[in-house]
């Protein structure tokens, strides 16, 4: 990487201007030239409650800088090991390289490069007078990667503020020609910023997000509730991050939109009438989420799931035998705040009774052990039991899935008599999967043959027990 007084070299060999005055002068020159041409391209952009006609210019791809405040990649930037570097010096060589690499990893980036190579840039991006891209950051990186010489950009008025730029980015997101979906966590961060930085209320945010118009009447209330729900969901994610010592990254939650949204809806529906039940649902679903269980299985979790379904399933798992009570009994009081991301405990404080079985301990063990090799399970007195975390998570996931299937079958009236056959068929399918997996893994030096043989013996014993039961009837 080479840096000069006025330029920087980013990965891929692109020389980018590292001097704002140089960029400003180059854009002003291109703009002045275009303004003399009555046929120059101009586009309408939403601007301060109205529209502005912005002139489009062709400038070298090295005459713009990538936007470190782009809401499309805020979660990825925050999750980056180089987050502090980008925050402190966003236009320095290494920071711009970090942004470049994040943009290269966005969805369908290779397709975008191929399209630009085949048909060129069809829509202009938007840039400030100082060369900061408002949108088209990904397109700029793709153009650099295919060695394109120029990028087409519409130039904003010179007095554009951060709020103007943020509102414009949001408005462009709502226009079909520009639209690419925000990830779950980037959407949450954008809404949070509109509240905390610009003091928007829920209705204003809903309108800006194009979820509703002021004339929609009853729909405005639902849209406002949608904003509040997203703020609660972000608070929940933040609390889980804190519980993990911030080893859980924001991007870890992007695939959990459906599960977290459904969790919020259910807890909101019962939190005032049954705050303790809401707490149990919240903690149990979050524990299931961290184990990797899918949202269809998480849907089966209600306030009785832990006691009625999960504990029996855990007791069937060899890893947890003898330790089940330790991972579901309440933890000693701590000097930490309760998870409040879903507002479950606001107004109606739910206290876990002594001796009550709770999912809070399971959730805490999972979150606190993120990024570590072992889970430290509380034993008797001050003793702890070390369990390999990968095994702990995998067997917990299996227990959650088995418990969810049991709950599902119990819920579906008319299917109860078919449960024995259903379980046997599922077991047969799992054995076939195990055969295929064993054939693929047995020659791997990391394959633990002893653990595998122990699991086979456990299956054989269960199969023999079933055969003996059938034979006695």
HELIX and SHEET records of a PDB file:
HELIX    1   1 UNK A   20  UNK A   35  1                                  16    
HELIX    2   2 UNK A   61  UNK A   63  5                                   3    
HELIX    3   3 UNK A   74  UNK A   79  1                                   6    
HELIX    4   4 UNK A   83  UNK A   88  1                                   6    
HELIX    5   5 UNK A   93  UNK A  104  1                                  12    
HELIX    6   6 UNK A  109  UNK A  119  1                                  11    
HELIX    7   7 UNK A  137  UNK A  145  1                                   9    
HELIX    8   8 UNK A  162  UNK A  173  1                                  12    
HELIX    9   9 UNK A  184  UNK A  196  1                                  13    
HELIX   10  10 UNK A  202  UNK A  208  1                                   7    
HELIX   11  11 UNK A  214  UNK A  216  5                                   3    
HELIX   12  12 UNK A  218  UNK A  243  1                                  26    
HELIX   13  13 UNK A  250  UNK A  256  5                                   7    
HELIX   14  14 UNK A  257  UNK A  270  1                                  14    
HELIX   15  15 UNK A  275  UNK A  291  1                                  17    
HELIX   16  16 UNK A  295  UNK A  298  1                                   4    
HELIX   17  17 UNK A  305  UNK A  305  1                                   1    
HELIX   18  18 UNK A  306  UNK A  310  3                                   5    
HELIX   19  19 UNK A  311  UNK A  316  1                                   6    
HELIX   20  20 UNK A  324  UNK A  328  1                                   5    
HELIX   21  21 UNK A  360  UNK A  368  1                                   9    
HELIX   22  22 UNK A  389  UNK A  411  1                                  23    
HELIX   23  23 UNK A  416  UNK A  418  5                                   3    
HELIX   24  24 UNK A  419  UNK A  441  1                                  23    
HELIX   25  25 UNK A  449  UNK A  472  1                                  24    
SHEET    1   A 2 UNK A   7  UNK A  10  0                                        
SHEET    2   A 2 UNK A  14  UNK A  17 -1                                        
SHEET    1   B 4 UNK A  42  UNK A  47  0                                        
SHEET    2   B 4 UNK A  50  UNK A  60 -1                                        
SHEET    3   B 4 UNK A 150  UNK A 155 -1                                        
SHEET    4   B 4 UNK A 125  UNK A 127  1                                        
SHEET    1   C 2 UNK A 374  UNK A 378  0                                        
SHEET    2   C 2 UNK A 384  UNK A 388 -1                                        
END                                                                             
